[in-house]
Amino acid sequence: MDPQTVVELEAAAFRRLRNHLMRKRPDVQNIDLMILAGFCRNCLADWYRDAAAERGIEMSKDAARETVYGMPFAEWKAAHQKDATPEQLAAFEAAQQRNAHA
């Protein structure tokens, strides 16, 4: 496969993941993603921003998050994000400990 096709396929897969997390599963909390997968929507935004920086493109944290969330982060957070429960916080801490030893 030629390099341009690889880039296009990877970009399409990223867009599909982003859209799935934003439009089809906004009910899944970022902390739950972190517990189960070790990344969340904010991580995707950070990775997007890192990729821009590698190409010499300056991008703010807010701009990267808006790209991933499809709206300003504060707006998405107000509409979809709930406070973490004590159980979620404990599971997150346990996941962090597991990942630190991996």
Sequence and secondary structure as in RCSB ss.txt:
>XXXX:A:sequence
MDPQTVVELEAAAFRRLRNHLMRKRPDVQNIDLMILAGFCRNCLADWYRDAAAERGIEMSKDAARETVYGMPFAE
WKAAHQKDATPEQLAAFEAAQQRNAHA
>XXXX:A:secstr
  HHHHHHHHHHHHHHHHHIIIII TTS HHHHHHHHS  HHHHHHHHHHHHHHTT    HHHHHHHHHSS HHH
HHHHH     HHHHHHHHHHHHHHHT 
